[in-house]
Amino acid sequence: MSPYDAQWLLRSDPRTAIVATREVVLPPFHMAQALHRTLRPRERVLALYYHGLGYAALTEKALILLSIGGGRPRGSRGLW
């Protein structure tokens, strides 16, 4: 998958569209898919972060950490 596939996936979903147009560094396609699986309906992503070890998505209700566990990307939700 190319970086454009992840960009298209994130820009085509209303929950991630706004942040995908602002961010310079977007997660790879498999991480974008994991983010979409983890997001709840109508839960909007406010910011995406990359820190060398992985990606995180800040939403209105949670911080979602994206990691590769067991060979498959997954999202872990921390609520507040």
C-alpha positions in Angstrom: 0.0 0.0 0.0 1.2 3.5 -0.8 1.0 6.5 1.6 -1.7 7.8 -0.7 -4.0 4.9 0.2 -3.9 5.8 3.9 -4.4 9.5 3.0 -7.4 8.6 0.9 -8.8 6.3 3.7 -8.5 9.0 6.3 -9.8 11.8 4.1 -12.8 9.9 3.0 -14.2 9.3 6.5 -15.9 12.3 8.2 -14.5 11.2 11.5 -10.9 11.7 10.3 -11.2 14.0 7.3 -10.4 17.3 8.9 -7.3 16.1 10.7 -6.1 14.2 7.6 -6.0 17.4 5.6 -4.0 19.2 8.3 -1.4 16.6 9.3 1.9 16.2 7.5 2.8 12.7 8.9 -0.1 10.3 8.5 0.0 6.6 9.7 0.5 3.9 7.2 -2.6 2.2 5.7 -2.7 -0.7 8.1 -2.6 1.7 11.1 -5.3 3.9 9.5 -7.5 0.8 9.2 -6.9 0.0 12.9 -7.9 3.5 13.8 -11.1 3.2 11.9 -11.9 -0.1 13.6 -11.3 1.5 17.0 -13.3 4.7 16.5 -16.8 4.8 17.6 -19.6 6.1 15.4 -19.5 9.9 15.1 -16.3 10.0 17.2 -14.1 12.8 15.6 -10.3 12.7 15.6 -8.9 16.0 16.8 -5.2 15.3 16.2 -2.8 12.6 15.1 0.6 12.1 16.8 3.8 10.2 15.8 6.6 9.7 18.2 8.9 7.1 16.6 7.4 4.1 18.4 3.9 4.4 16.9 1.0 6.7 16.4 -1.7 8.1 18.6 -5.1 9.7 17.8 -6.7 12.2 20.2 -10.4 12.2 19.9 -13.2 14.0 21.7 -13.4 11.2 24.3 -10.2 9.2 24.3 -6.5 8.9 23.4 -6.2 5.9 21.0 -2.8 4.3 20.8 -2.1 2.5 17.6 0.4 -0.4 17.8 1.2 -3.7 16.2 0.3 -6.6 18.5 0.4 -10.2 17.4 1.2 -9.1 13.8 -2.0 -7.2 13.4 -2.3 -3.4 14.0 -4.8 -2.6 16.8 -6.0 0.5 18.7 -6.0 0.7 22.5 -8.4 3.2 24.0 -7.7 5.3 27.1 -10.8 7.1 28.2 -11.2 10.2 30.4 
